[in-house]
């Protein structure tokens, strides 16, 4: 038996959406997990609900723990605080499983089908999802704060940005120029002038680099059906690889399937969904071309591998999401190496080159746009000890 003796959560005020979990066992091992959004709510679930049940249990019984923590009751039909807490615990238990076997997680899961995977760069900035994308210059426009402030770059000159990515070996990128136009109508309408403005970055990319780079369009679940149809039809001219989360209720298989019938732009979804059932329903409804999941939100690696099996059964490619934290990125990479139909691992070069490094000991190596397999046991990375010692750190332990 490998009895769980402690559950430790760490969050820092500088990154208020992120929370890390360390699960300790009686054999002296420690597993690392992570989740994102509502860190305080996740912390409460971890210590008030999860810890009283989990402490003293066998850390090797990952499936049993997942089944219990993902029980489909109130709060468990979306990526709720309960599911985000369960996801963090599950990732930590898989980290422990790999360490016990002295194997990387993807090998502990049964091995990989590849030893590297293609990356696409999400063109976010250094502070994306944490408040404040860039500084304002004197004329009111966004001012880049570093060479990888890619969210500013894709609105200023997406063609130049595409060339800079190609120069580093990236052959795929994701942008979201339509977001700014959703608020005026609540996402129910996009005018023709706004549509043309939103399409301009895609035109610039093709004019600058032709077909040398794949381009994904993120729509962030901001649109209702008719507006999403208009956007996706407009994207067809530019050979977009996918339109991601195009409608505001990504569990609506009927609406997505109807959208998919009206456009040649492939539909990708969804980082926002949790558990296997929504993915099963969307695939059965013929509503998705590409399956995307976020391991910090869907239930962790245990649910993630089941969703990957559904993607394989429906002959759909898989693309793990990360635009949140370094541990989720590493966990997603392990799944991408393990899952047969995985085609991409999302990365953000702005965060890889800066604050991700301040949080964990090892980050995935991206070599000419290819993400290499982690080498260490378990996830292959640890939270830097100094993170928990910061002045703005909030650390809570249940024993």
C-alpha positions in Angstrom: 0.0 0.0 0.0 1.1 3.6 -0.7 -1.0 5.5 1.8 -1.7 9.2 1.3 -0.5 11.1 4.3 -0.8 14.8 3.3 -2.4 17.1 0.7 -0.7 20.4 0.3 -2.1 23.3 -1.8 0.0 26.3 -2.9 -1.2 29.4 -4.7 0.4 32.8 -5.2 -1.2 36.2 -5.4 0.8 37.1 -8.5 -0.9 34.3 -10.4 -4.3 34.3 -8.7 -5.9 31.7 -11.0 -3.3 29.0 -10.5 -3.2 26.4 -7.8 -0.8 23.5 -7.2 -1.4 20.4 -5.3 1.2 18.1 -3.8 0.1 14.7 -2.6 2.5 13.0 -0.2 2.6 9.3 0.6 4.0 7.2 3.4 6.8 5.9 1.2 8.2 9.4 1.0 7.1 10.3 -2.5 5.3 13.4 -3.6 3.1 13.9 -6.6 2.4 17.3 -8.2 -0.9 18.5 -9.7 -2.3 21.8 -10.9 -5.5 23.5 -11.8 -6.6 26.9 -13.0 -9.4 29.4 -12.4 -11.0 30.1 -9.1 -8.0 29.0 -7.1 -9.6 29.8 -3.8 -12.7 27.8 -4.6 -10.6 24.8 -5.7 -8.5 25.1 -2.5 -11.7 24.9 -0.4 -12.9 21.8 -2.2 -9.5 20.2 -1.8 -9.3 20.6 1.9 -12.9 20.6 3.0 -14.3 17.9 0.7 -11.5 15.9 -0.9 -8.9 15.6 1.9 -11.2 14.0 4.6 -12.1 11.2 2.1 -8.7 10.8 0.4 -6.2 10.9 3.4 -5.2 7.4 4.3 -6.2 5.8 1.0 -3.9 4.0 -1.4 -2.4 6.4 -3.9 -2.1 3.5 -6.4 -5.8 3.2 -6.8 -6.1 6.0 -9.3 -9.2 4.7 -11.1 -11.1 4.3 -7.8 -10.1 7.8 -6.7 -11.1 9.3 -10.0 -14.5 7.4 -10.0 -15.3 8.8 -6.6 -14.1 12.4 -7.2 -15.8 12.6 -10.5 -19.2 11.2 -9.2 -21.9 12.8 -11.4 -23.8 14.8 -8.8 -24.5 18.5 -8.3 -21.5 20.5 -9.5 -20.0 17.7 -11.6 -21.5 18.2 -15.0 -19.0 20.9 -16.1 -15.5 22.0 -15.3 -16.6 23.1 -11.8 -14.4 23.7 -8.8 -15.1 20.1 -7.8 -13.9 18.8 -11.1 -10.9 21.1 -11.2 -9.9 19.9 -7.7 -10.4 16.3 -8.9 -8.2 17.0 -11.9 -5.3 18.4 -9.9 -5.4 15.3 -7.6 -5.5 12.9 -10.5 -2.5 14.5 -12.2 -0.6 14.3 -8.9 -1.5 10.6 -8.5 -0.2 9.8 -12.0 3.0 11.7 -11.1 3.3 9.4 -8.1 2.6 6.3 -10.3 5.4 7.2 -12.7 7.8 7.9 -9.8 7.1 4.6 -8.1 7.9 2.8 -11.4 10.8 5.1 -12.3 9.1 5.9 -15.6 7.7 9.0 -17.3 3.9 9.2 -16.9 3.2 8.4 -20.6 5.2 5.1 -20.2 3.4 4.3 -16.9 0.1 4.7 -18.7 1.1 1.9 -21.1 3.7 3.6 -23.3 3.8 6.1 -26.1 3.0 5.9 -29.7 5.6 8.7 -30.4 8.6 10.3 -28.7 7.8 13.9 -29.8 4.9 15.9 -31.1 4.3 19.0 -33.2 3.7 22.2 -31.3 1.4 25.1 -32.2 2.0 28.5 -30.6 -0.9 30.2 -29.0 -0.2 33.8 -29.7 -0.8 35.1 -26.1 1.2 37.6 -24.2 3.3 37.4 -21.1 0.4 38.1 -18.7 -2.5 36.5 -20.6 -5.2 35.1 -18.3 -3.6 36.9 -15.4 -4.8 40.4 -16.0 -3.3 42.9 -18.4 -2.0 41.9 -21.8 0.3 44.8 -22.6 1.0 48.4 -21.7 -0.8 51.3 -23.5 1.3 53.7 -25.5 0.6 57.4 -25.6 -1.7 57.0 -28.6 -3.8 54.4 -26.8 -2.6 51.4 -28.8 -1.2 48.2 -27.2 2.5 48.4 -26.6 4.5 45.2 -26.6 6.4 44.5 -23.4 8.8 42.0 -24.9 9.7 40.1 -28.1 7.1 37.4 -27.5 4.1 39.7 -26.8 2.3 37.8 -29.5 -1.2 38.9 -28.8 -0.3 42.4 -29.5 1.7 41.3 -32.6 -1.2 39.4 -34.2 -3.3 42.5 -34.2 -0.5 44.8 -35.3 1.0 42.7 -38.1 0.1 39.0 -38.1 2.2 38.4 -41.2 5.4 39.6 -39.4 4.4 37.4 -36.4 3.9 34.3 -38.6 7.4 34.8 -40.1 9.0 35.1 -36.7 7.3 31.8 -35.6 8.5 30.1 -38.8 12.0 31.4 -38.1 11.9 29.5 -34.8 10.6 26.4 -36.4 7.0 26.7 -35.5 4.6 25.6 -38.3 1.3 26.3 -36.6 -0.2 29.3 -34.7 -3.5 30.2 -33.0 -5.0 33.7 -32.9 -8.4 35.3 -31.8 -9.0 38.6 -33.6 -12.8 38.3 -33.4 -13.1 38.5 -29.7 -13.2 42.3 -29.6 -16.3 42.4 -31.7 -18.5 40.1 -29.6 -19.4 42.4 -26.7 -21.4 45.0 -28.6 -24.1 42.4 -29.5 -23.5 39.8 -26.8 -22.2 37.6 -29.5 -25.5 37.4 -31.4 -24.3 39.4 -34.4 -21.1 40.2 -36.2 -21.4 43.0 -38.7 -19.8 42.8 -42.1 -17.2 45.5 -41.3 -16.3 43.7 -38.1 -16.1 40.4 -39.9 -13.6 41.9 -42.4 -11.6 43.5 -39.7 -11.4 40.1 -37.9 -10.3 38.4 -41.1 -7.5 40.9 -41.8 -4.9 39.1 -39.7 -5.5 35.8 -41.6 -5.1 37.7 -44.9 -1.9 39.2 -43.7 -0.5 35.8 -42.7 -1.3 34.3 -46.1 0.2 37.3 -47.9 3.4 37.1 -45.9 4.1 33.4 -45.7 1.6 31.7 -47.9 0.8 28.2 -46.8 4.0 27.6 -44.8 2.1 27.9 -41.5 -1.1 26.4 -40.2 -3.4 28.9 -38.5 -6.1 28.2 -35.9 -8.8 30.6 -35.0 -9.9 30.7 -31.3 -13.4 32.0 -30.8 -13.6 31.5 -27.0 -17.3 30.5 -26.9 -18.3 34.1 -27.4 -20.8 33.6 -30.3 -24.3 32.3 -30.9 -25.0 30.1 -33.9 -25.7 32.5 -36.7 -22.7 34.8 -35.9 -20.4 31.7 -35.6 -21.6 30.5 -39.0 -20.7 33.8 -40.6 -17.3 33.9 -39.0 -16.5 30.3 -40.0 -17.7 30.8 -43.5 -15.5 33.9 -43.7 -12.5 31.9 -42.5 -12.8 29.3 -45.3 -10.9 31.5 -47.8 -7.8 31.3 -45.6 -7.6 27.5 -45.1 -7.8 27.8 -41.3 -6.9 24.5 -39.6 -9.8 24.8 -37.1 -12.2 27.2 -35.5 -12.1 26.5 -31.8 -15.1 26.8 -29.4 -17.2 28.7 -31.9 -20.5 28.8 -30.0 -21.3 29.9 -26.4 -22.6 26.5 -25.3 -20.0 23.9 -26.4 -22.0 21.0 -25.0 -24.8 21.7 -27.5 -24.2 18.9 -30.1 -27.2 19.9 -32.2 -26.1 23.5 -32.7 -22.5 22.4 -33.4 -23.5 19.8 -35.8 -25.7 22.3 -37.7 -22.8 24.8 -37.7 -20.4 22.1 -39.0 -22.8 21.3 -41.9 -22.8 25.0 -43.0 -19.0 25.5 -43.2 -15.9 23.9 -44.6 -13.9 25.3 -41.6 -13.1 22.4 -39.2 -14.7 22.7 -35.8 -12.6 22.0 -32.6 -13.8 21.6 -29.1 -13.6 21.9 -26.2 -11.3 22.8 -23.4 -14.4 23.9 -21.4 -15.9 20.4 -21.1 -15.4 17.9 -18.3 -15.7 14.1 -18.2 -16.3 11.7 -21.0 -20.1 12.1 -21.5 -20.1 15.5 -23.3 -17.3 14.4 -25.6 -19.2 11.1 -26.4 -22.4 13.1 -27.1 -20.6 15.6 -29.4 -18.9 12.9 -31.3 -22.1 10.9 -31.7 -23.8 14.0 -33.0 -21.0 14.4 -35.6 -20.4 17.8 -34.2 -16.5 17.9 -34.0 -13.6 17.6 -36.4 -10.9 17.9 -33.7 -11.2 17.0 -30.0 -9.5 19.4 -27.6 -9.3 18.8 -23.8 -7.7 20.5 -20.8 -6.4 18.0 -18.2 -6.7 20.5 -15.4 -10.4 21.0 -16.2 -11.7 17.7 -17.6 -10.9 15.3 -14.7 -7.1 14.8 -15.1 -5.2 12.2 -17.0 -7.6 9.4 -16.0 -10.6 11.1 -17.7 -8.3 12.5 -20.4 -7.1 9.1 -21.6 -10.8 8.0 -21.9 -11.7 11.1 -23.9 -8.6 10.3 -26.1 -10.0 6.8 -26.6 -13.3 8.2 -27.7 -11.5 10.4 -30.2 -9.7 7.4 -31.5 -12.9 5.4 -31.7 -14.5 8.2 -33.8 -11.3 8.6 -35.9 -10.8 12.2 -34.7 -7.5 13.9 -33.9 -6.7 15.1 -30.4 -5.1 18.3 -29.3 -4.4 18.8 -25.5 -4.9 22.4 -24.4 -2.6 24.6 -22.3 -2.8 28.3 -21.9 -2.8 28.2 -18.1 0.1 26.7 -16.2 3.3 24.7 -16.6 2.1 21.5 -14.9 -0.9 21.2 -17.1 1.4 21.7 -20.1 3.6 18.8 -19.0 0.6 16.6 -18.2 -0.9 17.4 -21.6 2.4 16.5 -23.3 2.4 13.0 -21.6 -1.1 12.4 -22.9 -0.2 13.6 -26.4 2.7 11.2 -26.5 0.4 8.3 -25.3 -2.8 8.9 -27.3 -2.7 7.5 -30.9 -4.7 10.3 -32.6 -2.9 13.3 -30.9 -1.6 15.7 -33.5 -0.5 18.8 -31.5 0.6 20.0 -28.1 -0.3 23.7 -27.5 2.4 25.9 -26.1 2.8 29.6 -25.5 6.3 30.8 -26.2 5.8 33.9 -24.2 5.2 32.0 -21.0 7.7 29.2 -21.8 10.4 31.8 -22.0 9.5 33.7 -18.8 7.4 32.9 -15.8 6.8 29.2 -16.4 10.5 28.8 -15.7 10.1 30.6 -12.4 7.6 28.0 -11.2 8.8 24.5 -12.1 12.2 22.8 -12.3 11.9 21.4 -15.9 9.9 22.5 -18.9 9.3 20.6 -22.1 11.9 21.2 -24.7 10.6 22.7 -28.0 13.0 22.0 -30.8 12.2 23.6 -34.2 8.5 23.5 -33.4 8.6 20.0 -32.0 8.0 19.2 -28.4 10.3 16.5 -27.1 9.3 13.8 -24.6 10.0 14.4 -20.9 12.9 12.3 -19.6 12.4 12.2 -15.8 10.2 9.8 -13.8 6.5 10.8 -13.3 5.7 14.1 -14.9 9.4 14.9 -15.0 9.1 18.3 -13.2 8.6 19.7 -9.7 7.4 22.9 -8.3 10.4 25.1 -7.3 10.7 25.0 -3.5 10.9 28.8 -3.3 7.4 29.1 -4.7 5.8 28.0 -1.4 8.2 30.3 0.4 7.2 33.5 -1.4 5.7 36.4 0.6 2.5 36.2 -1.5 2.2 32.4 -1.2 -0.9 30.8 0.4 0.0 27.3 1.6 -2.6 25.0 3.2 -1.9 21.4 4.4 -4.3 18.7 5.3 -3.0 15.6 7.2 
